[in-house]
Amino acid sequence: KNETTHDTVVIDFYGPNCPYCVQIAPLYERLAQEYHEFATFLKINAQRLPSLAEGIQGLPTFLFLCRAEPMGQLPGADAKALIETTHAAIKKCMEAKTTLEEAEKKLPELCPASEKFEHNVDFYGGTIEEGVSRVANKEACCGVCTIIPQCAGYTFKPGRDSSSSSSSSSESSSSSSQHGTCYPKSVVANKVPTDPAMGVVSGTITDAQREEAVQALNAKAGGGQGGGRGHGAHRPSLSQDLPPATCSFERDVDFSSYDLPSGTIRRKDKQACCDYCAASDDCKGFTFMESTSVEDPDGYCFLKSSDVGRRDADPRMRITSGVVVTTSSSARGAPVASGQNGAPAQPVGSEL
């Protein structure tokens, strides 16, 4: 990727002897001109460079990437479909970037106040590969470890353009090129000294510190007042009928972080999960996984203190996540008559 490559990349796999490729080529060139500020458009001669066209079944085929990750393919020379898919791909990639940036800003807040960094130390081995990420500073890396349950510690290695590991958050995040790499670790026993010039910083996270960070974030969300999103949070009875709430649902999205303590319950459907979250003081969002068993139809409702940490889920997992939009005035009061297991008579949620 060079300096002029955008987050969204569209690749046209074509062949010079393919009549449909020739037919759609002018439209592709026009889209490249219209969207040049938002996406990079490339063309690959699949007949001349077959090694670059693995997985391409026919020509033309358009491949859409977002930050080097495949978003999907569009085979054929359907002009309308190409216009609509290109626009949708650019929009989706831009929205994903915004969500990622918002999440990154919150990561340092998750670093426990009691955290003590170890400079010029690398925790060797035990890397949690799926958690490796690019972050702005050591505090953000600490936050990454905090939201990964199996993470016992982390090692942060600054980017090559960072001045030092002690740079302020604003300085460290001024450019993505200054971002370093965060390596969450499941094992922190192997400490290896590093060259001070590398600016490597490591740290450990205990369960007590993880709880400390979550409580601090919840207290901040609740304004620090009693009865807020911290200690003594109200949770309704699992058998209590609850009034319907309105939630914004997202299919095939998993809120992978910020699980509430004892926050996994069984619910009939996503709306029942929404209603329970709305009636719980410490719940900000949820992820619902449908049951695939006829004998045990209730799904799993994972309550969350934040919707940060979104990731795409395999559609086969039948996962839906959501956040509460509005609650009934009696959501935290007396129970009302409704469906079984907390489900309202009619769903009132909205699908994205």
C-alpha distance (Angstrom), angle and dihedral (degrees) to the residues before:
residue distance angle dihedral
K1 . . .
N2 3.81 . .
E3 3.78 130.9 .
T4 3.82 93.1 -89.8
T5 3.80 96.8 50.3
H6 3.80 113.4 108.7
D7 3.79 126.2 -142.9
T8 3.81 89.5 -107.5
V9 3.80 116.0 62.3
V10 3.80 125.4 -176.4
I11 3.80 119.2 -165.7
D12 3.81 124.1 -165.0
F13 3.81 111.5 -153.9
Y14 3.79 105.1 -160.4
G15 3.76 143.8 155.5
P16 3.82 127.0 -138.5
N17 3.81 91.0 -132.6
C18 3.81 94.2 47.9
P19 3.84 110.3 105.8
Y20 3.82 93.5 -161.4
C21 3.81 89.5 52.3
V22 3.79 90.2 54.5
Q23 3.81 90.1 46.7
I24 3.82 95.4 54.2
A25 3.84 96.4 37.6
P26 3.85 97.1 90.3
L27 3.80 91.8 53.0
Y28 3.81 91.1 48.7
E29 3.79 90.3 51.6
R30 3.81 90.4 50.0
L31 3.81 91.7 50.6
A32 3.81 89.3 49.6
Q33 3.80 89.5 55.9
E34 3.81 95.9 43.7
Y35 3.81 95.4 47.6
H36 3.80 99.7 33.3
E37 3.82 90.8 118.4
F38 3.80 92.3 56.0
A39 3.80 107.6 32.5
T40 3.79 143.4 24.2
F41 3.82 115.7 -124.3
L42 3.79 120.3 -155.9
K43 3.80 135.5 178.4
I44 3.81 125.0 -150.2
N45 3.78 123.8 -170.7
A46 3.79 98.9 -135.9
Q47 3.79 93.0 -168.6
R48 3.77 92.6 53.6
L49 3.83 96.5 38.4
P50 3.83 105.4 31.3
S51 3.82 91.7 159.7
L52 3.82 88.9 67.9
A53 3.79 92.6 49.4
E54 3.80 101.0 61.1
G55 3.80 110.1 147.9
I56 3.82 92.8 22.2
Q57 3.81 107.0 125.4
G58 3.80 101.4 -175.8
L59 3.78 144.7 2.4
P60 2.90 131.6 -69.8
T61 3.80 100.4 28.6
F62 3.79 123.9 162.0
L63 3.80 118.4 -150.0
F64 3.81 120.4 -159.6
L65 3.81 121.8 -155.7
C66 3.80 132.4 -175.6
R67 3.79 113.1 -161.0
A68 3.81 89.2 -22.8
E69 3.83 92.9 -51.5
P70 3.84 116.9 117.6
M71 3.79 114.5 -111.3
G72 3.79 96.6 179.6
Q73 3.78 146.8 -71.0
L74 3.79 133.2 -97.8
P75 3.81 113.9 -157.9
G76 3.79 122.6 -163.8
A77 3.78 137.4 29.3
D78 3.81 100.3 -78.5
A79 3.82 103.7 148.2
K80 3.81 96.3 -163.3
A81 3.80 92.7 47.5
L82 3.81 91.3 49.4
I83 3.80 92.5 52.5
E84 3.81 93.9 46.3
T85 3.81 95.3 43.3
T86 3.81 93.1 48.0
H87 3.80 92.0 50.8
A88 3.82 91.9 46.2
A89 3.82 92.9 48.1
I90 3.81 93.0 51.8
K91 3.81 91.7 46.9
K92 3.80 93.7 47.8
C93 3.80 93.3 48.1
M94 3.81 92.4 48.7
E95 3.82 91.5 49.0
A96 3.80 90.8 48.6
K97 3.80 90.0 52.5
T98 3.81 91.2 51.4
T99 3.80 90.8 50.6
L100 3.80 90.5 48.3
E101 3.81 92.4 50.3
E102 3.80 91.8 48.7
A103 3.79 90.9 49.8
E104 3.80 91.4 48.2
K105 3.80 91.7 54.5
K106 3.81 89.6 56.9
L107 3.80 97.0 48.0
P108 3.84 96.6 83.8
E109 3.82 88.9 54.5
L110 3.80 88.2 63.8
C111 3.78 93.4 59.4
P112 3.84 106.4 104.6
A113 3.79 114.7 -113.5
S114 3.80 88.2 -129.1
E115 3.81 93.3 57.9
K116 3.81 116.0 128.0
F117 3.78 116.1 -161.9
E118 3.79 123.4 -142.7
H119 3.79 109.9 -143.1
N120 3.80 123.1 -150.6
V121 3.81 91.7 14.5
D122 3.80 127.8 118.9
F123 3.81 120.8 -163.4
Y124 3.79 99.0 -139.4
G125 3.81 118.4 -146.8
G126 3.79 130.9 -4.5
T127 3.81 94.6 84.7
I128 3.81 114.5 171.0
E129 3.79 94.9 -137.5
E130 3.81 97.6 -163.3
G131 3.80 89.4 56.1
V132 3.81 97.8 52.6
S133 3.80 106.7 119.0
R134 3.79 145.8 159.1
V135 3.81 111.7 -105.6
A136 3.78 137.1 167.2
N137 3.80 101.7 -118.5
K138 3.79 148.5 -12.3
E139 3.82 92.3 -83.5
A140 3.80 90.8 57.7
C141 3.81 89.7 48.2
C142 3.78 88.6 51.8
G143 3.81 87.4 52.3
V144 3.79 91.0 51.8
C145 3.80 90.3 55.3
T146 3.80 91.3 46.9
I147 3.81 92.8 60.4
I148 3.83 95.1 46.3
P149 3.83 106.7 82.6
Q150 3.82 95.7 -153.3
C151 3.81 94.0 46.8
A152 3.79 113.6 114.4
G153 3.80 96.3 172.5
Y154 3.78 145.8 -24.0
T155 3.77 145.5 -134.7
F156 3.79 120.7 -143.0
K157 3.80 119.7 -160.1
P158 3.82 113.7 -169.7
G159 3.79 121.5 -130.7
R160 3.75 117.7 -98.2
D161 3.81 91.6 -106.0
S162 3.81 95.0 52.4
S163 3.76 113.3 110.5
S164 3.81 95.4 -144.6
S165 3.76 143.1 -30.3
S166 3.81 89.5 -101.7
S167 3.80 94.7 62.9
S168 3.77 115.6 128.3
S169 3.79 121.0 -103.8
S170 3.79 92.1 -107.4
E171 3.78 91.8 51.7
S172 3.78 93.8 44.8
S173 3.78 94.1 49.6
S174 3.79 97.2 43.5
S175 3.77 91.3 101.3
S176 3.80 133.9 16.9
S177 3.80 87.7 -132.2
Q178 3.81 87.8 67.1
H179 3.78 93.0 55.6
G180 3.76 115.3 114.5
T181 3.79 131.5 -150.9
C182 3.78 122.0 -95.3
Y183 3.80 118.4 -151.5
P184 3.82 112.8 -167.7
K185 3.80 111.5 -155.7
S186 3.78 134.6 -151.5
V187 3.82 90.1 -166.1
V188 3.81 125.5 44.3
A189 3.81 101.3 172.1
N190 3.80 97.0 100.3
K191 3.80 107.2 73.1
V192 3.80 114.7 -178.5
P193 3.83 120.9 -171.2
T194 3.81 114.4 -126.8
D195 3.79 136.3 -160.8
P196 3.84 108.5 -84.5
A197 3.80 88.6 -134.7
M198 3.82 88.9 67.4
G199 3.81 92.0 62.4
V200 3.82 93.4 -142.1
V201 3.81 115.0 172.6
S202 3.80 128.4 -172.7
G203 3.78 135.7 -178.0
T204 3.78 143.3 171.5
I205 3.78 129.4 -124.3
T206 3.80 121.7 -153.5
D207 3.79 125.8 -162.9
A208 3.81 88.3 -110.2
Q209 3.81 90.8 54.9
R210 3.80 90.7 46.4
E211 3.80 90.0 54.2
E212 3.82 89.5 45.3
A213 3.80 91.3 55.3
V214 3.79 94.3 47.4
Q215 3.81 91.9 48.2
A216 3.80 91.2 49.1
L217 3.80 91.3 50.8
N218 3.80 91.5 46.9
A219 3.80 91.5 48.7
K220 3.79 89.6 51.2
A221 3.81 91.0 50.1
G222 3.80 89.3 50.8
G223 3.81 94.0 48.8
G224 3.80 92.1 -112.5
Q225 3.81 92.1 -80.2
G226 3.76 125.9 135.0
G227 3.77 115.3 -92.2
G228 3.81 90.5 30.0
R229 3.76 130.0 123.4
G230 3.79 96.0 -58.5
H231 3.79 136.6 66.8
G232 3.79 118.1 3.0
A233 3.79 94.6 21.8
H234 3.78 114.0 179.6
R235 3.79 117.8 -114.1
P236 3.80 122.5 -179.8
S237 3.78 121.4 -127.5
L238 3.81 113.6 -87.4
S239 3.80 89.5 -125.8
Q240 3.80 94.7 47.9
D241 3.80 119.3 113.5
L242 3.79 107.4 -126.1
P243 3.80 133.0 -156.6
P244 3.80 115.7 -109.3
A245 3.79 119.2 -93.7
T246 3.79 130.3 -165.4
C247 3.78 115.7 -117.1
S248 3.77 134.2 177.9
F249 3.82 106.5 -127.4
E250 3.80 128.3 -156.6
R251 3.80 117.7 -165.2
D252 3.82 120.3 -141.8
V253 3.82 91.5 12.0
D254 3.79 123.6 121.1
F255 3.81 122.8 -159.0
S256 3.79 90.3 -147.3
S257 3.81 99.3 -176.0
Y258 3.80 144.0 46.7
D259 3.80 97.7 49.7
L260 3.79 110.9 -177.1
P261 3.82 117.9 -124.2
S262 3.82 107.6 -92.4
G263 3.77 85.6 -0.2
T264 3.81 99.7 139.5
I265 3.80 114.0 97.1
R266 3.79 137.7 159.8
R267 3.80 117.0 -107.7
K268 3.77 134.9 172.4
D269 3.80 96.8 -123.4
K270 3.80 143.6 -21.4
Q271 3.81 92.4 -80.4
A272 3.80 91.1 56.2
C273 3.80 87.8 49.5
C274 3.81 89.1 50.8
D275 3.82 91.6 50.3
Y276 3.80 92.7 51.0
C277 3.80 92.6 47.9
A278 3.80 90.5 50.1
A279 3.82 90.4 52.8
S280 3.84 92.9 49.7
D281 3.81 117.2 85.5
D282 3.80 94.4 -148.8
C283 3.82 98.5 45.8
K284 3.80 119.1 102.6
G285 3.80 99.2 163.2
F286 3.78 143.3 -15.7
T287 3.77 146.2 -147.9
F288 3.80 118.3 -139.2
M289 3.81 123.5 -160.9
E290 3.78 115.7 -164.6
S291 3.77 120.4 -131.7
T292 3.79 118.8 -114.4
S293 3.81 93.1 -163.0
V294 3.78 122.7 97.8
E295 3.82 90.9 -160.6
D296 3.83 92.7 50.3
P297 3.83 105.4 31.9
D298 3.82 98.9 166.9
G299 3.79 114.1 104.4
Y300 3.79 130.9 -146.3
C301 3.80 119.5 -92.3
F302 3.82 114.2 -160.8
L303 3.80 110.8 -163.2
K304 3.81 117.2 -148.0
S305 3.78 135.3 -162.5
S306 3.82 89.8 -150.4
D307 3.81 139.5 13.2
V308 3.82 91.8 -134.0
G309 3.80 113.3 120.4
R310 3.79 100.0 52.1
R311 3.77 118.8 174.6
D312 3.78 135.8 169.0
A313 3.78 115.0 -97.5
D314 3.79 128.6 -149.8
P315 3.84 106.4 -99.0
R316 3.81 88.3 -132.8
M317 3.81 89.0 67.0
R318 3.83 90.0 64.9
I319 3.79 93.8 -139.6
T320 3.81 126.5 165.2
S321 3.79 125.5 180.0
G322 3.76 129.3 -167.0
V323 3.78 149.8 169.7
V324 3.78 127.8 -138.1
V325 3.80 113.6 -103.7
T326 3.81 101.5 175.6
T327 3.79 134.6 -1.4
S328 3.77 132.0 -153.6
S329 3.79 115.1 -103.7
S330 3.80 87.6 -117.9
A331 3.80 94.8 48.2
R332 3.80 91.7 112.5
G333 3.78 95.9 29.7
A334 3.78 134.7 68.7
P335 3.82 119.2 -22.8
V336 3.78 119.1 -98.4
A337 3.77 131.5 -153.1
S338 3.78 112.5 -89.2
G339 3.77 141.3 125.9
Q340 3.79 125.9 -44.6
N341 3.79 123.4 -75.0
G342 3.76 93.3 15.0
A343 3.83 96.8 -56.3
P344 3.85 116.8 137.1
A345 3.76 122.3 -128.9
Q346 3.82 90.8 -108.7
P347 3.83 126.9 22.7
V348 3.78 111.6 -114.3
G349 3.79 100.0 179.6
S350 3.78 124.2 115.8
E351 3.79 124.3 -128.7
L352 3.79 122.6 -136.9
